[in-house]
Amino acid sequence: MVKTACVSMITGILLICSTGCATQTDSITTKTQSVDDGTYTTKELTDTFPVGTPITTYIRKEEKLNVKHLTSITLTDGGVGRVLEATDGFVVVCGNEKGIFDVLIFKTMEDVKKYEQSLVR
């Protein structure tokens, strides 16, 4: 366990040094979460996927970080809300073909479903 954590920290440090500031958010998030199990807090997810992130960057980060994408919901403006599971709730990353335009946090999946139903009205 300690060996795995040390390897993860060293890898994160090397990534920061070799790639510069552009991918620092990825490296920091990867370093602080459990190795390859895709568990993140809502804060880590909202920091990793801020409003304005291009959709191609979102897809790349989501795959790289092994984020738990549970389902998607249809938004009223034709966008899609991608429901991500966090250790302390759920994050809905709202986006379209251009990028992320909103990020919402919910405590339970039931709250996400209520939000989705409110969009239908």
MODELLER restraints for C-alpha pairs under 7 A, 6 or more apart:
rsr = mdl.restraints
at = mdl.atoms
rsr.add(forms.Gaussian(group=physical.xy_distance, feature=features.Distance(at['CA:8:A'], at['CA:31:A']), mean=5.83, stdev=0.5))
rsr.add(forms.Gaussian(group=physical.xy_distance, feature=features.Distance(at['CA:9:A'], at['CA:31:A']), mean=5.45, stdev=0.5))
rsr.add(forms.Gaussian(group=physical.xy_distance, feature=features.Distance(at['CA:12:A'], at['CA:27:A']), mean=5.05, stdev=0.5))
rsr.add(forms.Gaussian(group=physical.xy_distance, feature=features.Distance(at['CA:12:A'], at['CA:28:A']), mean=6.68, stdev=0.5))
rsr.add(forms.Gaussian(group=physical.xy_distance, feature=features.Distance(at['CA:12:A'], at['CA:31:A']), mean=5.58, stdev=0.5))
rsr.add(forms.Gaussian(group=physical.xy_distance, feature=features.Distance(at['CA:15:A'], at['CA:27:A']), mean=6.45, stdev=0.5))
rsr.add(forms.Gaussian(group=physical.xy_distance, feature=features.Distance(at['CA:16:A'], at['CA:24:A']), mean=5.66, stdev=0.5))
rsr.add(forms.Gaussian(group=physical.xy_distance, feature=features.Distance(at['CA:16:A'], at['CA:27:A']), mean=6.43, stdev=0.5))
rsr.add(forms.Gaussian(group=physical.xy_distance, feature=features.Distance(at['CA:25:A'], at['CA:48:A']), mean=6.34, stdev=0.5))
rsr.add(forms.Gaussian(group=physical.xy_distance, feature=features.Distance(at['CA:29:A'], at['CA:44:A']), mean=6.71, stdev=0.5))
rsr.add(forms.Gaussian(group=physical.xy_distance, feature=features.Distance(at['CA:30:A'], at['CA:65:A']), mean=6.73, stdev=0.5))
rsr.add(forms.Gaussian(group=physical.xy_distance, feature=features.Distance(at['CA:33:A'], at['CA:39:A']), mean=6.49, stdev=0.5))
rsr.add(forms.Gaussian(group=physical.xy_distance, feature=features.Distance(at['CA:33:A'], at['CA:40:A']), mean=6.22, stdev=0.5))
rsr.add(forms.Gaussian(group=physical.xy_distance, feature=features.Distance(at['CA:36:A'], at['CA:66:A']), mean=6.67, stdev=0.5))
rsr.add(forms.Gaussian(group=physical.xy_distance, feature=features.Distance(at['CA:38:A'], at['CA:65:A']), mean=6.44, stdev=0.5))
rsr.add(forms.Gaussian(group=physical.xy_distance, feature=features.Distance(at['CA:38:A'], at['CA:66:A']), mean=4.82, stdev=0.5))
rsr.add(forms.Gaussian(group=physical.xy_distance, feature=features.Distance(at['CA:38:A'], at['CA:67:A']), mean=4.82, stdev=0.5))
rsr.add(forms.Gaussian(group=physical.xy_distance, feature=features.Distance(at['CA:38:A'], at['CA:68:A']), mean=6.10, stdev=0.5))
rsr.add(forms.Gaussian(group=physical.xy_distance, feature=features.Distance(at['CA:39:A'], at['CA:86:A']), mean=6.23, stdev=0.5))
rsr.add(forms.Gaussian(group=physical.xy_distance, feature=features.Distance(at['CA:39:A'], at['CA:87:A']), mean=6.20, stdev=0.5))
rsr.add(forms.Gaussian(group=physical.xy_distance, feature=features.Distance(at['CA:40:A'], at['CA:86:A']), mean=5.18, stdev=0.5))
rsr.add(forms.Gaussian(group=physical.xy_distance, feature=features.Distance(at['CA:40:A'], at['CA:87:A']), mean=5.80, stdev=0.5))
rsr.add(forms.Gaussian(group=physical.xy_distance, feature=features.Distance(at['CA:41:A'], at['CA:86:A']), mean=4.97, stdev=0.5))
rsr.add(forms.Gaussian(group=physical.xy_distance, feature=features.Distance(at['CA:41:A'], at['CA:87:A']), mean=5.09, stdev=0.5))
rsr.add(forms.Gaussian(group=physical.xy_distance, feature=features.Distance(at['CA:41:A'], at['CA:88:A']), mean=5.79, stdev=0.5))
rsr.add(forms.Gaussian(group=physical.xy_distance, feature=features.Distance(at['CA:42:A'], at['CA:86:A']), mean=5.49, stdev=0.5))
rsr.add(forms.Gaussian(group=physical.xy_distance, feature=features.Distance(at['CA:42:A'], at['CA:88:A']), mean=6.35, stdev=0.5))
rsr.add(forms.Gaussian(group=physical.xy_distance, feature=features.Distance(at['CA:42:A'], at['CA:89:A']), mean=6.48, stdev=0.5))
rsr.add(forms.Gaussian(group=physical.xy_distance, feature=features.Distance(at['CA:42:A'], at['CA:90:A']), mean=6.70, stdev=0.5))
rsr.add(forms.Gaussian(group=physical.xy_distance, feature=features.Distance(at['CA:42:A'], at['CA:91:A']), mean=6.23, stdev=0.5))
rsr.add(forms.Gaussian(group=physical.xy_distance, feature=features.Distance(at['CA:42:A'], at['CA:105:A']), mean=6.95, stdev=0.5))
rsr.add(forms.Gaussian(group=physical.xy_distance, feature=features.Distance(at['CA:46:A'], at['CA:103:A']), mean=6.77, stdev=0.5))
rsr.add(forms.Gaussian(group=physical.xy_distance, feature=features.Distance(at['CA:49:A'], at['CA:58:A']), mean=6.63, stdev=0.5))
rsr.add(forms.Gaussian(group=physical.xy_distance, feature=features.Distance(at['CA:51:A'], at['CA:100:A']), mean=5.13, stdev=0.5))
rsr.add(forms.Gaussian(group=physical.xy_distance, feature=features.Distance(at['CA:51:A'], at['CA:101:A']), mean=5.11, stdev=0.5))
rsr.add(forms.Gaussian(group=physical.xy_distance, feature=features.Distance(at['CA:51:A'], at['CA:102:A']), mean=5.54, stdev=0.5))
rsr.add(forms.Gaussian(group=physical.xy_distance, feature=features.Distance(at['CA:51:A'], at['CA:103:A']), mean=6.67, stdev=0.5))
rsr.add(forms.Gaussian(group=physical.xy_distance, feature=features.Distance(at['CA:52:A'], at['CA:99:A']), mean=6.13, stdev=0.5))
rsr.add(forms.Gaussian(group=physical.xy_distance, feature=features.Distance(at['CA:52:A'], at['CA:100:A']), mean=5.28, stdev=0.5))
rsr.add(forms.Gaussian(group=physical.xy_distance, feature=features.Distance(at['CA:52:A'], at['CA:101:A']), mean=5.99, stdev=0.5))
rsr.add(forms.Gaussian(group=physical.xy_distance, feature=features.Distance(at['CA:53:A'], at['CA:99:A']), mean=5.52, stdev=0.5))
rsr.add(forms.Gaussian(group=physical.xy_distance, feature=features.Distance(at['CA:53:A'], at['CA:100:A']), mean=5.36, stdev=0.5))
rsr.add(forms.Gaussian(group=physical.xy_distance, feature=features.Distance(at['CA:54:A'], at['CA:98:A']), mean=6.01, stdev=0.5))
rsr.add(forms.Gaussian(group=physical.xy_distance, feature=features.Distance(at['CA:54:A'], at['CA:99:A']), mean=4.08, stdev=0.5))
rsr.add(forms.Gaussian(group=physical.xy_distance, feature=features.Distance(at['CA:54:A'], at['CA:100:A']), mean=6.43, stdev=0.5))
rsr.add(forms.Gaussian(group=physical.xy_distance, feature=features.Distance(at['CA:55:A'], at['CA:97:A']), mean=6.41, stdev=0.5))
rsr.add(forms.Gaussian(group=physical.xy_distance, feature=features.Distance(at['CA:55:A'], at['CA:98:A']), mean=5.96, stdev=0.5))
rsr.add(forms.Gaussian(group=physical.xy_distance, feature=features.Distance(at['CA:55:A'], at['CA:99:A']), mean=4.18, stdev=0.5))
rsr.add(forms.Gaussian(group=physical.xy_distance, feature=features.Distance(at['CA:55:A'], at['CA:100:A']), mean=6.51, stdev=0.5))
rsr.add(forms.Gaussian(group=physical.xy_distance, feature=features.Distance(at['CA:67:A'], at['CA:84:A']), mean=6.99, stdev=0.5))
rsr.add(forms.Gaussian(group=physical.xy_distance, feature=features.Distance(at['CA:68:A'], at['CA:84:A']), mean=5.59, stdev=0.5))
rsr.add(forms.Gaussian(group=physical.xy_distance, feature=features.Distance(at['CA:68:A'], at['CA:85:A']), mean=5.44, stdev=0.5))
rsr.add(forms.Gaussian(group=physical.xy_distance, feature=features.Distance(at['CA:69:A'], at['CA:82:A']), mean=6.88, stdev=0.5))
rsr.add(forms.Gaussian(group=physical.xy_distance, feature=features.Distance(at['CA:69:A'], at['CA:83:A']), mean=5.85, stdev=0.5))
rsr.add(forms.Gaussian(group=physical.xy_distance, feature=features.Distance(at['CA:69:A'], at['CA:84:A']), mean=4.53, stdev=0.5))
rsr.add(forms.Gaussian(group=physical.xy_distance, feature=features.Distance(at['CA:69:A'], at['CA:85:A']), mean=6.47, stdev=0.5))
rsr.add(forms.Gaussian(group=physical.xy_distance, feature=features.Distance(at['CA:70:A'], at['CA:83:A']), mean=5.69, stdev=0.5))
rsr.add(forms.Gaussian(group=physical.xy_distance, feature=features.Distance(at['CA:70:A'], at['CA:84:A']), mean=5.85, stdev=0.5))
rsr.add(forms.Gaussian(group=physical.xy_distance, feature=features.Distance(at['CA:70:A'], at['CA:85:A']), mean=6.63, stdev=0.5))
rsr.add(forms.Gaussian(group=physical.xy_distance, feature=features.Distance(at['CA:71:A'], at['CA:82:A']), mean=6.25, stdev=0.5))
rsr.add(forms.Gaussian(group=physical.xy_distance, feature=features.Distance(at['CA:71:A'], at['CA:83:A']), mean=5.36, stdev=0.5))
rsr.add(forms.Gaussian(group=physical.xy_distance, feature=features.Distance(at['CA:72:A'], at['CA:80:A']), mean=6.53, stdev=0.5))
rsr.add(forms.Gaussian(group=physical.xy_distance, feature=features.Distance(at['CA:72:A'], at['CA:81:A']), mean=5.42, stdev=0.5))
rsr.add(forms.Gaussian(group=physical.xy_distance, feature=features.Distance(at['CA:72:A'], at['CA:82:A']), mean=4.44, stdev=0.5))
rsr.add(forms.Gaussian(group=physical.xy_distance, feature=features.Distance(at['CA:72:A'], at['CA:83:A']), mean=5.58, stdev=0.5))
rsr.add(forms.Gaussian(group=physical.xy_distance, feature=features.Distance(at['CA:73:A'], at['CA:80:A']), mean=5.81, stdev=0.5))
rsr.add(forms.Gaussian(group=physical.xy_distance, feature=features.Distance(at['CA:73:A'], at['CA:81:A']), mean=4.95, stdev=0.5))
rsr.add(forms.Gaussian(group=physical.xy_distance, feature=features.Distance(at['CA:73:A'], at['CA:82:A']), mean=6.51, stdev=0.5))
rsr.add(forms.Gaussian(group=physical.xy_distance, feature=features.Distance(at['CA:73:A'], at['CA:116:A']), mean=6.62, stdev=0.5))
rsr.add(forms.Gaussian(group=physical.xy_distance, feature=features.Distance(at['CA:74:A'], at['CA:80:A']), mean=4.97, stdev=0.5))
rsr.add(forms.Gaussian(group=physical.xy_distance, feature=features.Distance(at['CA:74:A'], at['CA:81:A']), mean=6.26, stdev=0.5))
rsr.add(forms.Gaussian(group=physical.xy_distance, feature=features.Distance(at['CA:75:A'], at['CA:81:A']), mean=6.49, stdev=0.5))
rsr.add(forms.Gaussian(group=physical.xy_distance, feature=features.Distance(at['CA:75:A'], at['CA:119:A']), mean=6.78, stdev=0.5))
rsr.add(forms.Gaussian(group=physical.xy_distance, feature=features.Distance(at['CA:76:A'], at['CA:119:A']), mean=6.24, stdev=0.5))
rsr.add(forms.Gaussian(group=physical.xy_distance, feature=features.Distance(at['CA:79:A'], at['CA:94:A']), mean=6.75, stdev=0.5))
rsr.add(forms.Gaussian(group=physical.xy_distance, feature=features.Distance(at['CA:79:A'], at['CA:95:A']), mean=5.49, stdev=0.5))
rsr.add(forms.Gaussian(group=physical.xy_distance, feature=features.Distance(at['CA:79:A'], at['CA:96:A']), mean=4.70, stdev=0.5))
rsr.add(forms.Gaussian(group=physical.xy_distance, feature=features.Distance(at['CA:80:A'], at['CA:94:A']), mean=5.68, stdev=0.5))
rsr.add(forms.Gaussian(group=physical.xy_distance, feature=features.Distance(at['CA:80:A'], at['CA:95:A']), mean=5.55, stdev=0.5))
rsr.add(forms.Gaussian(group=physical.xy_distance, feature=features.Distance(at['CA:80:A'], at['CA:96:A']), mean=6.27, stdev=0.5))
rsr.add(forms.Gaussian(group=physical.xy_distance, feature=features.Distance(at['CA:81:A'], at['CA:92:A']), mean=5.53, stdev=0.5))
rsr.add(forms.Gaussian(group=physical.xy_distance, feature=features.Distance(at['CA:81:A'], at['CA:93:A']), mean=5.30, stdev=0.5))
rsr.add(forms.Gaussian(group=physical.xy_distance, feature=features.Distance(at['CA:81:A'], at['CA:94:A']), mean=4.22, stdev=0.5))
rsr.add(forms.Gaussian(group=physical.xy_distance, feature=features.Distance(at['CA:81:A'], at['CA:95:A']), mean=6.39, stdev=0.5))
rsr.add(forms.Gaussian(group=physical.xy_distance, feature=features.Distance(at['CA:82:A'], at['CA:92:A']), mean=5.32, stdev=0.5))
rsr.add(forms.Gaussian(group=physical.xy_distance, feature=features.Distance(at['CA:82:A'], at['CA:93:A']), mean=5.10, stdev=0.5))
rsr.add(forms.Gaussian(group=physical.xy_distance, feature=features.Distance(at['CA:82:A'], at['CA:94:A']), mean=6.39, stdev=0.5))
rsr.add(forms.Gaussian(group=physical.xy_distance, feature=features.Distance(at['CA:83:A'], at['CA:90:A']), mean=6.70, stdev=0.5))
rsr.add(forms.Gaussian(group=physical.xy_distance, feature=features.Distance(at['CA:83:A'], at['CA:91:A']), mean=5.83, stdev=0.5))
rsr.add(forms.Gaussian(group=physical.xy_distance, feature=features.Distance(at['CA:83:A'], at['CA:92:A']), mean=4.52, stdev=0.5))
rsr.add(forms.Gaussian(group=physical.xy_distance, feature=features.Distance(at['CA:83:A'], at['CA:93:A']), mean=6.60, stdev=0.5))
rsr.add(forms.Gaussian(group=physical.xy_distance, feature=features.Distance(at['CA:84:A'], at['CA:90:A']), mean=5.69, stdev=0.5))
rsr.add(forms.Gaussian(group=physical.xy_distance, feature=features.Distance(at['CA:84:A'], at['CA:91:A']), mean=5.12, stdev=0.5))
rsr.add(forms.Gaussian(group=physical.xy_distance, feature=features.Distance(at['CA:84:A'], at['CA:92:A']), mean=6.15, stdev=0.5))
rsr.add(forms.Gaussian(group=physical.xy_distance, feature=features.Distance(at['CA:85:A'], at['CA:91:A']), mean=6.52, stdev=0.5))
rsr.add(forms.Gaussian(group=physical.xy_distance, feature=features.Distance(at['CA:88:A'], at['CA:107:A']), mean=6.94, stdev=0.5))
rsr.add(forms.Gaussian(group=physical.xy_distance, feature=features.Distance(at['CA:89:A'], at['CA:106:A']), mean=5.76, stdev=0.5))
rsr.add(forms.Gaussian(group=physical.xy_distance, feature=features.Distance(at['CA:89:A'], at['CA:107:A']), mean=4.33, stdev=0.5))
rsr.add(forms.Gaussian(group=physical.xy_distance, feature=features.Distance(at['CA:89:A'], at['CA:108:A']), mean=5.77, stdev=0.5))
rsr.add(forms.Gaussian(group=physical.xy_distance, feature=features.Distance(at['CA:90:A'], at['CA:105:A']), mean=5.82, stdev=0.5))
rsr.add(forms.Gaussian(group=physical.xy_distance, feature=features.Distance(at['CA:90:A'], at['CA:106:A']), mean=5.09, stdev=0.5))
rsr.add(forms.Gaussian(group=physical.xy_distance, feature=features.Distance(at['CA:90:A'], at['CA:107:A']), mean=6.11, stdev=0.5))
rsr.add(forms.Gaussian(group=physical.xy_distance, feature=features.Distance(at['CA:90:A'], at['CA:108:A']), mean=6.55, stdev=0.5))
rsr.add(forms.Gaussian(group=physical.xy_distance, feature=features.Distance(at['CA:90:A'], at['CA:109:A']), mean=6.87, stdev=0.5))
rsr.add(forms.Gaussian(group=physical.xy_distance, feature=features.Distance(at['CA:91:A'], at['CA:103:A']), mean=6.89, stdev=0.5))
rsr.add(forms.Gaussian(group=physical.xy_distance, feature=features.Distance(at['CA:91:A'], at['CA:104:A']), mean=5.63, stdev=0.5))
rsr.add(forms.Gaussian(group=physical.xy_distance, feature=features.Distance(at['CA:91:A'], at['CA:105:A']), mean=4.62, stdev=0.5))
rsr.add(forms.Gaussian(group=physical.xy_distance, feature=features.Distance(at['CA:91:A'], at['CA:106:A']), mean=6.28, stdev=0.5))
rsr.add(forms.Gaussian(group=physical.xy_distance, feature=features.Distance(at['CA:92:A'], at['CA:103:A']), mean=5.75, stdev=0.5))
rsr.add(forms.Gaussian(group=physical.xy_distance, feature=features.Distance(at['CA:92:A'], at['CA:104:A']), mean=5.05, stdev=0.5))
rsr.add(forms.Gaussian(group=physical.xy_distance, feature=features.Distance(at['CA:92:A'], at['CA:105:A']), mean=6.38, stdev=0.5))
rsr.add(forms.Gaussian(group=physical.xy_distance, feature=features.Distance(at['CA:93:A'], at['CA:100:A']), mean=6.75, stdev=0.5))
rsr.add(forms.Gaussian(group=physical.xy_distance, feature=features.Distance(at['CA:93:A'], at['CA:102:A']), mean=6.34, stdev=0.5))
rsr.add(forms.Gaussian(group=physical.xy_distance, feature=features.Distance(at['CA:93:A'], at['CA:103:A']), mean=4.71, stdev=0.5))
rsr.add(forms.Gaussian(group=physical.xy_distance, feature=features.Distance(at['CA:93:A'], at['CA:104:A']), mean=6.57, stdev=0.5))
rsr.add(forms.Gaussian(group=physical.xy_distance, feature=features.Distance(at['CA:94:A'], at['CA:100:A']), mean=5.67, stdev=0.5))
rsr.add(forms.Gaussian(group=physical.xy_distance, feature=features.Distance(at['CA:94:A'], at['CA:101:A']), mean=5.90, stdev=0.5))
rsr.add(forms.Gaussian(group=physical.xy_distance, feature=features.Distance(at['CA:94:A'], at['CA:102:A']), mean=5.03, stdev=0.5))
rsr.add(forms.Gaussian(group=physical.xy_distance, feature=features.Distance(at['CA:94:A'], at['CA:103:A']), mean=5.88, stdev=0.5))
rsr.add(forms.Gaussian(group=physical.xy_distance, feature=features.Distance(at['CA:95:A'], at['CA:101:A']), mean=5.47, stdev=0.5))
rsr.add(forms.Gaussian(group=physical.xy_distance, feature=features.Distance(at['CA:95:A'], at['CA:102:A']), mean=6.99, stdev=0.5))
rsr.add(forms.Gaussian(group=physical.xy_distance, feature=features.Distance(at['CA:106:A'], at['CA:112:A']), mean=6.31, stdev=0.5))
